Amino acid sequence: MKKFAERLQVALSIRKIKAAELATRTGLSQSLISQYLNGKFDAKNDKICAIASALNVSESWLAGFTNELDPWEDDKSMVPLKVMTNKITAYGRIPVGIPFEAIQDLLEEVEIPSWLAEKKGLFGLKVVGDSMNKVLPDGSIAVLQKTDTLNNGEIGAILVNGFDATLKKFYQLTDSIVLEPLSYNPDNKTLIYTDETEIRPIGKLVWFCAAQGW
């Protein structure tokens, strides 16, 4: 178990990826990632596959069976993988504090990993503010997959009253919708809306990256 934890730590360091971002990339919980890193237990094969793909490392290396970190080194006939091979369009700013009008102007094209490009309906939005800085740094590009529904606990872009956009952790309760910030700043408060307010998800967070020029 120690070898898996150590190699996961090495891979995160080499790829310059934080545990929170790995959780977003793989769909695994941050708690589970922490347990892996602490050596509490090893990941099962399906989880190793997801983590190795997200970190662009060899599954067998991550599991402790080989010393070849890069995935193509296990099979010399394979062509080396490129971490960034596809582009999506990122649009104007999306606030992550109190909602305000979302700017829809074209911002830039951003590169995404090949594993992520397999998903359909991807788009990017600029993050502004610190109310989600436990997960999304101010100024980063949130990569979202288009959807009009979110499950409780998922992070997504939500339109409020048809045109105000915000990025929050989503909860649907019996008589209200709760949009929760994930922030180190205590000034950011949870937003609670009743049925009288139009709330419409437009995308689910699947990844994030730095904007060009960082």
Z-matrix of the N, CA and C atoms (Angstrom, degrees):
N
C 1 1.463
C 2 1.522 1 111.52
N 3 1.318 2 115.86 1 -34.45
C 4 1.452 3 120.19 2 -179.11
C 5 1.523 4 110.76 3 -61.67
N 6 1.335 5 117.56 4 -39.69
C 7 1.461 6 120.20 5 -177.68
C 8 1.517 7 111.11 6 -63.65
N 9 1.337 8 118.15 7 -41.79
C 10 1.456 9 120.60 8 179.41
C 11 1.524 10 110.32 9 -62.51
N 12 1.328 11 117.70 10 -45.74
C 13 1.460 12 121.47 11 -179.99
C 14 1.524 13 110.66 12 -61.23
N 15 1.326 14 116.41 13 -43.69
C 16 1.464 15 120.32 14 -179.57
C 17 1.516 16 111.39 15 -64.22
N 18 1.329 17 116.56 16 -42.74
C 19 1.462 18 119.47 17 -178.43
C 20 1.531 19 111.69 18 -70.11
N 21 1.309 20 116.67 19 -33.42
C 22 1.457 21 119.52 20 175.87
C 23 1.528 22 109.67 21 -64.89
N 24 1.317 23 117.01 22 -41.99
C 25 1.459 24 120.79 23 177.03
C 26 1.529 25 111.15 24 -62.50
N 27 1.328 26 116.80 25 -41.74
C 28 1.464 27 121.20 26 178.72
C 29 1.530 28 110.61 27 -62.89
N 30 1.329 29 116.38 28 -45.77
C 31 1.464 30 120.74 29 -178.52
C 32 1.524 31 111.18 30 -62.23
N 33 1.329 32 117.39 31 -42.67
C 34 1.462 33 120.70 32 178.04
C 35 1.524 34 110.77 33 -61.68
N 36 1.326 35 116.24 34 -40.08
C 37 1.456 36 120.71 35 -179.66
C 38 1.530 37 111.57 36 -67.50
N 39 1.328 38 116.23 37 -45.78
C 40 1.465 39 120.92 38 -178.33
C 41 1.533 40 111.38 39 -64.31
N 42 1.325 41 116.18 40 -43.06
C 43 1.466 42 120.44 41 -178.49
C 44 1.533 43 112.43 42 -83.09
N 45 1.351 44 115.61 43 -4.75
C 46 1.473 45 121.71 44 179.05
C 47 1.524 46 110.79 45 56.52
N 48 1.330 47 113.95 46 50.10
C 49 1.459 48 121.66 47 -179.35
C 50 1.526 49 108.38 48 -122.71
N 51 1.317 50 116.27 49 134.79
C 52 1.455 51 121.15 50 177.79
C 53 1.529 52 110.44 51 -86.02
N 54 1.331 53 114.84 52 159.31
C 55 1.461 54 120.10 53 -178.40
C 56 1.526 55 111.45 54 -58.45
N 57 1.340 56 117.22 55 -36.93
C 58 1.464 57 120.52 56 179.91
C 59 1.520 58 111.18 57 -63.67
N 60 1.330 59 117.06 58 -40.32
C 61 1.461 60 120.06 59 178.36
C 62 1.522 61 110.61 60 -68.28
N 63 1.343 62 117.12 61 -37.90
C 64 1.464 63 120.22 62 177.58
C 65 1.521 64 110.26 63 -61.20
N 66 1.318 65 116.65 64 -40.10
C 67 1.464 66 120.04 65 178.11
C 68 1.525 67 110.60 66 -61.22
N 69 1.345 68 116.69 67 -42.09
C 70 1.469 69 120.38 68 178.95
C 71 1.521 70 111.22 69 -65.74
N 72 1.329 71 116.90 70 -42.04
C 73 1.465 72 120.67 71 -178.42
C 74 1.520 73 112.39 72 -65.40
N 75 1.325 74 116.98 73 -36.63
C 76 1.467 75 120.76 74 -173.26
C 77 1.518 76 113.56 75 -96.95
N 78 1.330 77 116.97 76 -17.87
C 79 1.457 78 120.10 77 -174.35
C 80 1.517 79 113.33 78 81.38
N 81 1.331 80 117.06 79 5.17
C 82 1.461 81 121.30 80 176.94
C 83 1.526 82 109.01 81 -86.07
N 84 1.325 83 116.49 82 156.58
C 85 1.459 84 119.78 83 -179.76
C 86 1.526 85 110.87 84 -75.23
N 87 1.329 86 115.80 85 151.75
C 88 1.459 87 119.86 86 176.47
C 89 1.525 88 110.91 87 -62.82
N 90 1.325 89 116.64 88 -32.77
C 91 1.461 90 120.58 89 178.02
C 92 1.521 91 111.15 90 -62.41
N 93 1.340 92 116.24 91 -42.17
C 94 1.457 93 120.12 92 179.64
C 95 1.521 94 110.79 93 -66.78
N 96 1.338 95 117.30 94 -42.15
C 97 1.458 96 120.78 95 177.38
C 98 1.532 97 110.12 96 -59.46
N 99 1.324 98 116.99 97 -42.14
C 100 1.469 99 121.20 98 179.40
C 101 1.521 100 111.29 99 -62.60
N 102 1.325 101 116.34 100 -38.61
C 103 1.464 102 119.78 101 178.70
C 104 1.525 103 111.07 102 -66.13
N 105 1.326 104 116.30 103 -37.80
C 106 1.461 105 119.61 104 175.03
C 107 1.526 106 110.50 105 -62.36
N 108 1.339 107 116.26 106 -47.12
C 109 1.462 108 120.93 107 -177.29
C 110 1.524 109 111.91 108 -65.16
N 111 1.318 110 117.05 109 -31.98
C 112 1.464 111 121.07 110 178.92
C 113 1.523 112 113.07 111 -81.26
N 114 1.342 113 116.49 112 -3.71
C 115 1.460 114 120.31 113 178.53
C 116 1.512 115 114.45 114 75.47
N 117 1.348 116 115.80 115 20.00
C 118 1.459 117 118.86 116 -178.96
C 119 1.524 118 110.97 117 -66.35
N 120 1.342 119 115.83 118 -40.00
C 121 1.466 120 120.43 119 173.28
C 122 1.512 121 109.33 120 -161.69
N 123 1.322 122 116.13 121 162.22
C 124 1.460 123 122.23 122 179.71
C 125 1.516 124 110.86 123 -84.90
N 126 1.317 125 115.68 124 156.72
C 127 1.461 126 120.92 125 175.23
C 128 1.527 127 109.72 126 -77.26
N 129 1.315 128 115.97 127 148.54
C 130 1.462 129 121.31 128 173.47
C 131 1.525 130 109.11 129 -77.75
N 132 1.322 131 115.35 130 169.78
C 133 1.470 132 120.31 131 -172.01
C 134 1.517 133 113.35 132 -56.41
N 135 1.346 134 117.50 133 -42.13
C 136 1.469 135 119.03 134 -177.95
C 137 1.521 136 111.49 135 -67.85
N 138 1.334 137 116.60 136 -34.34
C 139 1.456 138 120.51 137 178.23
C 140 1.531 139 110.43 138 -72.64
N 141 1.334 140 117.32 139 -38.14
C 142 1.466 141 120.86 140 176.48
C 143 1.523 142 109.93 141 -60.42
N 144 1.324 143 116.57 142 -42.08
C 145 1.462 144 121.27 143 179.76
C 146 1.530 145 110.60 144 -60.75
N 147 1.332 146 116.97 145 -45.41
C 148 1.460 147 121.34 146 -179.04
C 149 1.526 148 111.46 147 -65.92
N 150 1.332 149 116.18 148 -41.80
C 151 1.466 150 120.36 149 -178.90
C 152 1.519 151 110.38 150 -68.80
N 153 1.346 152 116.99 151 -44.27
C 154 1.458 153 120.63 152 179.80
C 155 1.526 154 111.12 153 -61.32
N 156 1.333 155 117.29 154 -40.13
C 157 1.457 156 121.20 155 178.71
C 158 1.522 157 110.75 156 -64.94
N 159 1.331 158 116.82 157 -43.11
C 160 1.459 159 120.81 158 -178.91
C 161 1.520 160 111.89 159 -65.69
N 162 1.346 161 116.55 160 -32.79
C 163 1.465 162 120.98 161 -178.12
C 164 1.528 163 112.62 162 -96.59
N 165 1.343 164 116.26 163 -3.39
C 166 1.457 165 121.41 164 -178.36
C 167 1.531 166 111.81 165 54.88
N 168 1.342 167 115.14 166 50.94
C 169 1.455 168 121.89 167 175.64
C 170 1.523 169 108.71 168 -127.47
N 171 1.309 170 115.40 169 164.64
C 172 1.460 171 121.33 170 179.20
C 173 1.532 172 110.80 171 -68.74
N 174 1.331 173 116.38 172 133.70
C 175 1.462 174 120.86 173 176.42
C 176 1.530 175 110.94 174 -60.90
N 177 1.329 176 116.27 175 -43.09
C 178 1.463 177 119.90 176 -177.57
C 179 1.527 178 111.14 177 -68.04
N 180 1.351 179 116.51 178 -33.80
C 181 1.465 180 119.23 179 175.42
C 182 1.523 181 110.52 180 -65.77
N 183 1.334 182 116.35 181 -45.82
C 184 1.457 183 121.24 182 -178.25
C 185 1.527 184 110.99 183 -62.06
N 186 1.328 185 116.14 184 -35.68
C 187 1.464 186 120.95 185 179.78
C 188 1.526 187 112.69 186 -79.68
N 189 1.338 188 116.68 187 -8.84
C 190 1.460 189 120.07 188 176.21
C 191 1.510 190 115.39 189 93.50
N 192 1.355 191 117.42 190 14.61
C 193 1.460 192 120.00 191 -175.93
C 194 1.523 193 113.84 192 -93.67
N 195 1.346 194 117.12 193 -22.50
C 196 1.462 195 120.08 194 -179.93
C 197 1.526 196 109.04 195 -135.12
N 198 1.325 197 114.96 196 171.79
C 199 1.464 198 120.46 197 176.86
C 200 1.518 199 112.22 198 -106.42
N 201 1.338 200 116.84 199 8.20
C 202 1.461 201 121.73 200 -178.46
C 203 1.522 202 109.12 201 -95.63
N 204 1.313 203 116.82 202 108.27
C 205 1.463 204 120.80 203 -174.54
C 206 1.521 205 112.53 204 -73.00
N 207 1.335 206 117.29 205 -46.21
C 208 1.459 207 119.85 206 -175.45
C 209 1.521 208 110.57 207 -72.37
N 210 1.342 209 117.67 208 139.70
C 211 1.464 210 120.84 209 -171.78
C 212 1.515 211 115.04 210 -62.29
N 213 1.336 212 118.00 211 -32.23
C 214 1.460 213 119.30 212 -177.34
C 215 1.522 214 112.65 213 -77.78
N 216 1.342 215 117.57 214 -12.98
C 217 1.450 216 119.86 215 -177.37
C 218 1.528 217 112.30 216 -75.51
N 219 1.331 218 117.57 217 -16.23
C 220 1.460 219 120.69 218 174.83
C 221 1.516 220 111.36 219 -70.67
N 222 1.332 221 115.74 220 -27.53
C 223 1.459 222 121.29 221 -178.01
C 224 1.521 223 107.27 222 -136.30
N 225 1.322 224 117.61 223 105.21
C 226 1.462 225 121.86 224 -173.66
C 227 1.530 226 112.49 225 -64.87
N 228 1.324 227 117.28 226 -14.66
C 229 1.462 228 119.56 227 179.41
C 230 1.527 229 111.85 228 -82.69
N 231 1.337 230 116.26 229 -11.17
C 232 1.459 231 119.34 230 -178.33
C 233 1.518 232 110.73 231 -79.31
N 234 1.304 233 116.01 232 147.74
C 235 1.456 234 121.40 233 174.93
C 236 1.529 235 107.57 234 -84.18
N 237 1.330 236 117.73 235 133.47
C 238 1.460 237 119.33 236 179.60
C 239 1.526 238 111.66 237 -54.87
N 240 1.339 239 114.86 238 139.51
C 241 1.445 240 120.44 239 179.78
C 242 1.518 241 110.42 240 -79.43
N 243 1.298 242 116.54 241 144.74
C 244 1.451 243 121.26 242 172.22
C 245 1.526 244 107.82 243 -97.98
N 246 1.317 245 115.53 244 131.40
C 247 1.452 246 118.97 245 -178.88
C 248 1.527 247 110.73 246 -64.92
N 249 1.329 248 117.23 247 -44.34
C 250 1.452 249 121.36 248 -179.36
C 251 1.525 250 109.18 249 -115.09
N 252 1.318 251 116.38 250 112.64
C 253 1.454 252 119.28 251 -175.59
C 254 1.526 253 112.98 252 -131.80
N 255 1.323 254 118.13 253 -5.50
C 256 1.450 255 120.62 254 -175.15
C 257 1.516 256 109.78 255 -135.54
N 258 1.334 257 115.19 256 159.49
C 259 1.451 258 119.98 257 -179.01
C 260 1.517 259 110.74 258 -127.28
N 261 1.328 260 114.91 259 147.92
C 262 1.458 261 121.44 260 171.46
C 263 1.521 262 107.55 261 -129.07
N 264 1.310 263 115.68 262 164.04
C 265 1.453 264 121.21 263 179.00
C 266 1.525 265 110.12 264 -89.56
N 267 1.324 266 115.49 265 131.47
C 268 1.464 267 121.13 266 174.61
C 269 1.519 268 108.50 267 -105.33
N 270 1.313 269 115.98 268 132.67
C 271 1.454 270 121.46 269 -177.06
C 272 1.526 271 110.46 270 -103.10
N 273 1.337 272 114.35 271 -174.64
C 274 1.453 273 120.88 272 -172.17
C 275 1.506 274 114.72 273 -58.20
N 276 1.275 275 115.45 274 179.87
C 277 1.440 276 122.97 275 -172.62
C 278 1.530 277 112.80 276 -62.39
N 279 1.313 278 114.64 277 146.00
C 280 1.461 279 120.54 278 171.07
C 281 1.519 280 106.65 279 -125.61
N 282 1.319 281 118.64 280 123.72
C 283 1.460 282 119.88 281 -178.75
C 284 1.518 283 111.51 282 -71.46
N 285 1.323 284 116.25 283 149.18
C 286 1.453 285 119.96 284 173.47
C 287 1.526 286 109.66 285 -119.40
N 288 1.313 287 116.27 286 20.48
C 289 1.454 288 121.39 287 172.83
C 290 1.520 289 107.75 288 -115.54
N 291 1.320 290 116.86 289 -138.46
C 292 1.459 291 120.08 290 175.62
C 293 1.525 292 107.74 291 -63.89
N 294 1.341 293 118.47 292 132.37
C 295 1.470 294 120.34 293 -175.11
C 296 1.518 295 112.93 294 -58.44
N 297 1.338 296 116.64 295 141.80
C 298 1.451 297 122.26 296 168.72
C 299 1.521 298 107.41 297 -146.26
N 300 1.312 299 116.46 298 174.63
C 301 1.463 300 120.93 299 -171.00
C 302 1.520 301 111.86 300 -57.73
N 303 1.321 302 116.66 301 129.44
C 304 1.463 303 122.21 302 179.94
C 305 1.519 304 109.81 303 -82.87
N 306 1.319 305 115.68 304 130.32
C 307 1.464 306 121.16 305 177.21
C 308 1.520 307 108.51 306 -83.97
N 309 1.306 308 118.21 307 127.34
C 310 1.455 309 121.74 308 -174.16
C 311 1.532 310 113.51 309 -101.45
N 312 1.328 311 118.43 310 8.74
C 313 1.461 312 119.95 311 -179.74
C 314 1.526 313 110.91 312 -66.69
N 315 1.316 314 115.28 313 148.96
C 316 1.458 315 121.11 314 175.77
C 317 1.519 316 109.31 315 -61.15
N 318 1.332 317 117.25 316 131.09
C 319 1.458 318 121.61 317 -178.58
C 320 1.522 319 110.89 318 -101.29
N 321 1.325 320 117.45 319 -59.67
C 322 1.464 321 121.99 320 -178.22
C 323 1.522 322 108.68 321 -171.07
N 324 1.324 323 115.53 322 171.74
C 325 1.459 324 120.80 323 169.54
C 326 1.519 325 108.02 324 -101.41
N 327 1.321 326 116.15 325 136.17
C 328 1.461 327 120.38 326 -179.88
C 329 1.523 328 109.39 327 -120.77
N 330 1.328 329 115.36 328 146.07
C 331 1.454 330 121.14 329 179.16
C 332 1.521 331 109.65 330 -85.51
N 333 1.323 332 115.80 331 142.79
C 334 1.457 333 121.58 332 178.95
C 335 1.521 334 109.14 333 -128.58
N 336 1.333 335 117.75 334 157.03
C 337 1.468 336 120.67 335 -179.95
C 338 1.529 337 111.63 336 -65.71
N 339 1.313 338 115.93 337 155.11
C 340 1.460 339 120.90 338 -178.64
C 341 1.517 340 111.92 339 -62.31
N 342 1.351 341 117.21 340 -34.70
C 343 1.472 342 119.23 341 -179.90
C 344 1.528 343 111.34 342 -65.40
N 345 1.332 344 116.32 343 -30.27
C 346 1.453 345 120.29 344 -178.76
C 347 1.519 346 111.60 345 -80.77
N 348 1.327 347 116.83 346 -28.99
C 349 1.463 348 121.27 347 -177.07
C 350 1.526 349 112.37 348 -65.08
N 351 1.337 350 117.35 349 -16.10
C 352 1.458 351 120.59 350 177.83
C 353 1.525 352 111.95 351 -68.99
N 354 1.329 353 117.11 352 -19.85
C 355 1.459 354 120.68 353 179.08
C 356 1.524 355 109.86 354 -77.91
N 357 1.315 356 116.89 355 146.96
C 358 1.456 357 122.89 356 -179.17
C 359 1.529 358 110.74 357 -95.44
N 360 1.328 359 115.42 358 154.28
C 361 1.455 360 120.99 359 172.67
C 362 1.512 361 114.89 360 69.10
N 363 1.325 362 117.70 361 38.76
C 364 1.456 363 120.66 362 -178.97
C 365 1.536 364 111.20 363 -88.32
N 366 1.318 365 115.47 364 144.46
C 367 1.454 366 120.97 365 173.10
C 368 1.527 367 108.29 366 -151.50
N 369 1.320 368 115.93 367 161.26
C 370 1.452 369 120.34 368 -179.18
C 371 1.513 370 111.76 369 -116.16
N 372 1.325 371 116.08 370 149.71
C 373 1.451 372 122.23 371 176.13
C 374 1.526 373 109.15 372 -136.98
N 375 1.321 374 116.53 373 139.77
C 376 1.454 375 121.66 374 179.57
C 377 1.531 376 110.35 375 -75.19
N 378 1.321 377 116.00 376 131.26
C 379 1.462 378 121.83 377 178.82
C 380 1.527 379 109.32 378 -89.10
N 381 1.326 380 116.21 379 130.17
C 382 1.462 381 121.40 380 179.43
C 383 1.528 382 108.27 381 -128.95
N 384 1.309 383 116.94 382 123.45
C 385 1.457 384 120.22 383 178.51
C 386 1.514 385 112.59 384 110.59
N 387 1.352 386 115.82 385 175.44
C 388 1.467 387 120.43 386 -173.59
C 389 1.522 388 114.12 387 -116.03
N 390 1.330 389 117.97 388 10.97
C 391 1.460 390 117.90 389 -174.70
C 392 1.523 391 113.53 390 -77.44
N 393 1.346 392 117.87 391 -5.53
C 394 1.470 393 120.69 392 174.99
C 395 1.528 394 110.22 393 -125.67
N 396 1.337 395 117.44 394 25.32
C 397 1.460 396 118.88 395 -170.34
C 398 1.528 397 115.27 396 -73.93
N 399 1.330 398 117.93 397 -4.79
C 400 1.464 399 119.18 398 170.12
C 401 1.527 400 110.73 399 -70.74
N 402 1.320 401 116.00 400 -22.24
C 403 1.465 402 122.21 401 -177.39
C 404 1.522 403 111.31 402 -121.18
N 405 1.331 404 117.74 403 -42.52
C 406 1.456 405 123.05 404 -171.94
C 407 1.522 406 110.08 405 -124.59
N 408 1.325 407 118.42 406 111.46
C 409 1.466 408 120.39 407 178.49
C 410 1.528 409 111.46 408 -65.92
N 411 1.309 410 115.34 409 147.64
C 412 1.457 411 121.38 410 174.26
C 413 1.527 412 109.11 411 -57.53
N 414 1.334 413 116.53 412 130.45
C 415 1.458 414 121.07 413 179.06
C 416 1.512 415 114.82 414 92.10
N 417 1.317 416 117.47 415 -6.67
C 418 1.469 417 119.66 416 179.85
C 419 1.528 418 110.41 417 -78.67
N 420 1.325 419 115.51 418 171.53
C 421 1.465 420 122.15 419 175.61
C 422 1.525 421 108.69 420 -104.55
N 423 1.322 422 116.04 421 117.21
C 424 1.459 423 120.93 422 174.43
C 425 1.520 424 108.31 423 -83.77
N 426 1.328 425 116.99 424 125.02
C 427 1.467 426 121.75 425 176.74
C 428 1.516 427 107.51 426 -98.04
N 429 1.318 428 115.86 427 122.92
C 430 1.456 429 121.77 428 -174.59
C 431 1.523 430 111.03 429 -124.23
N 432 1.317 431 114.77 430 154.08
C 433 1.458 432 121.24 431 174.11
C 434 1.524 433 108.10 432 -107.48
N 435 1.315 434 115.90 433 128.09
C 436 1.459 435 120.60 434 -175.75
C 437 1.519 436 111.40 435 -57.76
N 438 1.322 437 116.23 436 132.41
C 439 1.451 438 122.53 437 176.68
C 440 1.519 439 108.17 438 -162.49
N 441 1.321 440 116.74 439 153.50
C 442 1.461 441 119.74 440 175.24
C 443 1.519 442 111.19 441 -109.28
N 444 1.342 443 116.76 442 10.65
C 445 1.465 444 121.04 443 176.96
C 446 1.531 445 109.13 444 -138.13
N 447 1.316 446 115.26 445 148.59
C 448 1.457 447 121.75 446 173.92
C 449 1.521 448 108.66 447 -133.88
N 450 1.313 449 116.57 448 141.61
C 451 1.454 450 121.09 449 173.41
C 452 1.523 451 109.41 450 -81.90
N 453 1.312 452 116.24 451 156.06
C 454 1.459 453 120.27 452 177.51
C 455 1.525 454 110.73 453 -57.26
N 456 1.330 455 115.43 454 131.47
C 457 1.458 456 120.71 455 179.06
C 458 1.509 457 114.53 456 92.85
N 459 1.338 458 118.55 457 -8.07
C 460 1.458 459 121.01 458 178.25
C 461 1.528 460 110.03 459 -84.41
N 462 1.325 461 115.14 460 149.86
C 463 1.455 462 121.63 461 177.60
C 464 1.523 463 108.51 462 -95.76
N 465 1.314 464 116.44 463 132.44
C 466 1.448 465 118.33 464 -178.61
C 467 1.513 466 112.61 465 -155.25
N 468 1.325 467 115.06 466 171.12
C 469 1.457 468 122.35 467 172.63
C 470 1.518 469 107.54 468 -91.28
N 471 1.318 470 115.77 469 130.47
C 472 1.462 471 121.20 470 -174.05
C 473 1.516 472 109.23 471 -129.05
N 474 1.332 473 116.02 472 132.15
C 475 1.463 474 121.01 473 173.00
C 476 1.524 475 109.37 474 -88.73
N 477 1.320 476 116.16 475 133.02
C 478 1.462 477 122.55 476 178.57
C 479 1.522 478 108.20 477 -113.01
N 480 1.337 479 115.36 478 121.72
C 481 1.474 480 121.27 479 -178.88
C 482 1.521 481 112.86 480 59.41
N 483 1.325 482 116.21 481 30.94
C 484 1.448 483 120.62 482 170.41
C 485 1.505 484 116.79 483 89.64
N 486 1.339 485 119.03 484 -23.36
C 487 1.460 486 118.15 485 -175.64
C 488 1.526 487 113.79 486 -141.70
N 489 1.317 488 118.96 487 -19.52
C 490 1.456 489 120.78 488 177.41
C 491 1.521 490 109.00 489 -82.71
N 492 1.334 491 117.24 490 130.75
C 493 1.464 492 120.88 491 -175.52
C 494 1.511 493 110.28 492 -117.72
N 495 1.330 494 115.80 493 141.10
C 496 1.452 495 121.03 494 175.77
C 497 1.520 496 108.65 495 -145.55
N 498 1.314 497 115.38 496 159.58
C 499 1.456 498 121.89 497 -179.39
C 500 1.520 499 107.66 498 -119.36
N 501 1.332 500 117.05 499 116.32
C 502 1.458 501 120.80 500 -173.17
C 503 1.541 502 111.00 501 -151.24
N 504 1.322 503 115.10 502 169.79
C 505 1.458 504 122.30 503 169.22
C 506 1.524 505 107.44 504 -81.26
N 507 1.326 506 116.98 505 129.46
C 508 1.462 507 122.80 506 -167.23
C 509 1.527 508 111.82 507 -103.94
N 510 1.350 509 115.20 508 137.73
C 511 1.471 510 121.20 509 172.68
C 512 1.522 511 109.05 510 -139.01
N 513 1.323 512 116.52 511 130.20
C 514 1.467 513 122.29 512 174.62
C 515 1.524 514 107.95 513 -103.42
N 516 1.332 515 117.28 514 113.42
C 517 1.453 516 122.48 515 177.65
C 518 1.524 517 109.64 516 -102.28
N 519 1.311 518 116.59 517 179.60
C 520 1.462 519 120.45 518 -175.38
C 521 1.520 520 112.20 519 -60.47
N 522 1.330 521 116.26 520 -45.56
C 523 1.465 522 119.59 521 -175.32
C 524 1.525 523 113.37 522 -123.65
N 525 1.315 524 117.31 523 14.91
C 526 1.461 525 119.30 524 -178.78
C 527 1.522 526 110.75 525 -160.89
N 528 1.315 527 115.20 526 166.05
C 529 1.461 528 122.64 527 173.40
C 530 1.517 529 107.70 528 -119.05
N 531 1.327 530 115.47 529 131.53
C 532 1.454 531 121.74 530 -177.39
C 533 1.524 532 108.91 531 -111.40
N 534 1.329 533 116.51 532 128.47
C 535 1.463 534 123.09 533 176.23
C 536 1.529 535 107.00 534 -114.81
N 537 1.332 536 115.31 535 110.79
C 538 1.466 537 120.99 536 -170.87
C 539 1.523 538 111.80 537 -102.55
N 540 1.327 539 118.08 538 129.40
C 541 1.465 540 120.37 539 173.27
C 542 1.519 541 110.58 540 -76.72
N 543 1.320 542 116.55 541 154.51
C 544 1.462 543 122.15 542 173.75
C 545 1.526 544 105.82 543 -123.66
N 546 1.314 545 115.70 544 83.81
C 547 1.462 546 120.64 545 -167.52
C 548 1.520 547 111.83 546 -134.33
N 549 1.336 548 114.10 547 150.08
C 550 1.460 549 120.59 548 171.56
C 551 1.531 550 111.03 549 -82.89
N 552 1.304 551 116.30 550 -8.86
C 553 1.461 552 121.75 551 -179.73
C 554 1.526 553 109.31 552 -94.52
N 555 1.338 554 118.07 553 114.10
C 556 1.467 555 120.31 554 -176.79
C 557 1.518 556 113.78 555 -68.02
N 558 1.320 557 117.48 556 -11.66
C 559 1.471 558 119.80 557 178.91
C 560 1.524 559 112.17 558 -71.15
N 561 1.313 560 117.88 559 -19.07
C 562 1.462 561 121.08 560 179.25
C 563 1.529 562 109.41 561 -80.57
N 564 1.297 563 115.74 562 120.73
C 565 1.460 564 122.08 563 -173.34
C 566 1.531 565 111.54 564 -108.25
N 567 1.318 566 114.61 565 153.64
C 568 1.459 567 121.19 566 174.86
C 569 1.529 568 109.92 567 -66.39
N 570 1.343 569 116.03 568 137.06
C 571 1.465 570 121.81 569 178.72
C 572 1.521 571 109.06 570 -100.46
N 573 1.323 572 116.94 571 129.47
C 574 1.464 573 122.13 572 -179.67
C 575 1.522 574 108.54 573 -122.16
N 576 1.335 575 116.22 574 126.60
C 577 1.456 576 121.71 575 -177.92
C 578 1.528 577 109.66 576 -122.24
N 579 1.323 578 116.26 577 140.38
C 580 1.456 579 121.47 578 176.01
C 581 1.520 580 109.27 579 -90.01
N 582 1.313 581 115.49 580 179.73
C 583 1.465 582 120.71 581 -178.87
C 584 1.521 583 112.21 582 -64.13
N 585 1.327 584 117.74 583 -16.41
C 586 1.461 585 120.48 584 -179.08
C 587 1.525 586 112.00 585 -72.84
N 588 1.305 587 117.28 586 -17.45
C 589 1.460 588 121.54 587 179.93
C 590 1.521 589 109.84 588 -98.26
N 591 1.314 590 116.89 589 132.22
C 592 1.464 591 121.09 590 178.41
C 593 1.528 592 109.86 591 -78.36
N 594 1.314 593 116.16 592 116.58
C 595 1.461 594 122.60 593 179.79
C 596 1.528 595 108.07 594 -119.89
N 597 1.332 596 116.73 595 123.23
C 598 1.470 597 119.21 596 -178.10
C 599 1.526 598 110.91 597 -137.91
N 600 1.334 599 117.46 598 112.61
C 601 1.471 600 119.54 599 174.49
C 602 1.522 601 110.66 600 -63.58
N 603 1.332 602 115.89 601 143.71
C 604 1.465 603 119.90 602 176.10
C 605 1.525 604 112.24 603 -122.86
N 606 1.336 605 117.59 604 -11.34
C 607 1.461 606 118.48 605 179.92
C 608 1.517 607 111.69 606 -169.68
N 609 1.331 608 115.42 607 150.18
C 610 1.466 609 122.66 608 177.26
C 611 1.526 610 109.15 609 -107.12
N 612 1.321 611 116.90 610 132.97
C 613 1.460 612 121.45 611 -179.94
C 614 1.526 613 110.37 612 -66.81
N 615 1.340 614 116.20 613 127.64
C 616 1.464 615 120.67 614 177.74
C 617 1.524 616 112.62 615 -122.40
N 618 1.350 617 117.01 616 -15.94
C 619 1.472 618 120.27 617 -177.16
C 620 1.503 619 108.09 618 -173.30
N 621 1.328 620 117.56 619 167.90
C 622 1.460 621 119.71 620 169.54
C 623 1.516 622 108.49 621 -149.75
N 624 1.314 623 115.53 622 161.91
C 625 1.464 624 120.15 623 179.45
C 626 1.523 625 108.23 624 -152.57
N 627 1.316 626 116.44 625 167.62
C 628 1.458 627 120.93 626 176.07
C 629 1.517 628 109.81 627 -73.27
N 630 1.317 629 115.72 628 145.32
C 631 1.466 630 120.16 629 174.41
C 632 1.509 631 109.02 630 -68.81
N 633 1.314 632 117.72 631 156.63
C 634 1.451 633 121.78 632 177.35
C 635 1.522 634 110.10 633 -60.28
N 636 1.314 635 115.03 634 141.64
C 637 1.453 636 119.74 635 -179.88
C 638 1.510 637 113.84 636 96.55
N 639 1.367 638 116.57 637 -7.99
C 640 1.461 639 119.31 638 176.03
C 641 1.513 640 109.10 639 -71.52
